[in-house]
């Protein structure tokens, strides 16, 4: 077909009649498949342009900060920047024990760090790896100006600890701005005097225990929300809409109420002089001096978090249960199944998608919970998030906080991916 | 839920027990929220019901904690001049300042999240959207990532970019946290959207903008409003990011509550909590009305 047909329908007619071979053309004479591809491309672009502003916004305000934090978990230039000479020497001589030259460079750096007022940061950095060495750096830096060669001898005279291979290993590690040491610390590993990776002493293995506690408590909370959520979701799903919408208020009002309000109410209810203890005493179940300690410990964390996360279990369960046709159970009954068998073999398997969606969502939210454990957890009810906050605000070991946060984030993202695979984010519903 | 007529006596008994269990769980859900309401009217600084309250003696109840909310932080709470007194409240009372901050931050964060989120949801619900699943996962992630991680990341990012301690920083952060809710609610309303309506509008000569404002907007409005309410509540209730990136004097209601609970918990907190519960009841009612309107618009019989 060499020329544009005058009649708009000519192309269609021509091909339909099979008179001429060649591609189908549109009105304005372009091949149809090309025009369709172009229109499709334009539609894709239009859809993407609508999403783009938000995507850019989220990348700037959310992805970048988190990426930066992840970077901080493996990057700490405090030592290498403020002690440049000794860092360079340590990097150049990876396996050599410290020589006179090294001590001389160290003294130069200490003097300069004191002048720049960065010695405190440097001392803190080494103190992370070898506890109890903070004053070693600050006090030696104070005396550094008066030290005369031979420097090795002079330094050892100031403090014998300068001959300790552990300090030199710590400096050797810190000389590299990129390090996996903070991630190792977050997993209860450390380096021995030779620089090999070993587990820390059993009494200092706190992070592993904390991760384990977070995992166990989250599982307990997920289990409890399932046990409590299943019956009421079932009731709501089997009632006529008129009543279930009314009863749904019991689930949605807590969902809409401020987290801090709910946590406060649990403090009021559970404290030793609180409402529940008062009722128990009044009922004569416990004596005045036997008041139960139900808050500021693990029990408090579990009760309050179960209450707070329960709606996240009930809502997905309810939306799945609503779609289950009651005639299946009736059919099972009519075929002679007892009500228990009908429930177990017919009803329960159909609710599994709801159980999966609810349990995963509750578990994901529980693992990273911060506010409630911080307020009602006491010391035994703290989770991994609280430890991250502790390192951010109190100990100021930001690299360790970032390392712990990276591990937590990794775990959560795996669960999130699983949720997307099994449930699909599109099926996330709110109320 | 009616029991079938063929139920055995054992099943009838179990059904009763089941209903009692459900009632107990509903009580577990609602009691903690309702219990603080009468306690906030306690005349004594206790968190439990006094004998006077239990016997419904008016002397056991008072509004003193609500008054504390106004007077705390005032320069001259005993000022006899009513006008000057209220002016003092408006300018100096700590809780009033916190409420002002919370509302300013909440309103701007909600506007930002709603506008960006709605436009993005329109794109995301088009069938030709490329990488739809991945982008959706990224946009929903602020809801899933633990808040402490977000706060930690923002703390580093803001101290580097100079946004720390600014209202803009908090507003941007809160908008990010509210976006997932807007996306979820708006895409949910768009799922059942009949695309032949937009084509009909176009065939009648409407421009895409006219089609959007006259045809699409009214239909997705319930989703947009409930998304906006979710975003506002998220911002209004958010404390961790504020604790990490806000300046010392940028108090918000949740931050003030947080400090109150951590340091010395007084029944004034319960008065705030009661007000917040009243607000959430109001919001819940609004959402429910919107849902019904949405169903009516789509011709679904409830």
Interface residues (C-beta under 8 A of the other chain):
Chain A: X40 X43 X44 X46 X47 X48 X49 X50 X51 X53 X54 X55 X57 X58 X61 X62 X63 X64 X65 X66 X67 X68 X69 X72 X228 X231 X232 X235 X238 X239 X241 X242 X245 X247 X249 X250 X251 X252 X253 X254 X256 X257 X258 X259 X260 X261 X262 X263 X264 X265 X266 X267 X268 X269 X271 X273 X274 X275 X278 X307 X310 X311 X330 X333 X339 X364 X365 X367 X368 X369 X370 X371 X375 X385 X388 X389 X392 X398 X401 X402 X405 X408 X409 X412 X416 X420 X425 X426 X428 X429 X430 X431
Chain B: X1 X4 X6 X7 X11 X14 X18 X19 X21 X22 X25 X26 X28 X29 X30 X31 X32 X33 X35 X36 X39 X46 X47 X48 X49 X116 X117 X119 X120 X122 X123 X124 X126 X128 X129 X130 X133 X135 X136 X137 X138 X139 X140 X141 X142 X144 X145 X146 X147 X148 X149 X150 X152 X153 X154 X155 X156 X157 X158 X160 X172 X173 X175 X176 X179 X181 X184 X185 X187 X188 X226 X230 X233 X236 X237 X239 X240 X244 X254 X257 X258 X261 X262 X265 X269 X270 X273 X276 X277 X280 X281 X283 X284 X287 X288 X291 X302
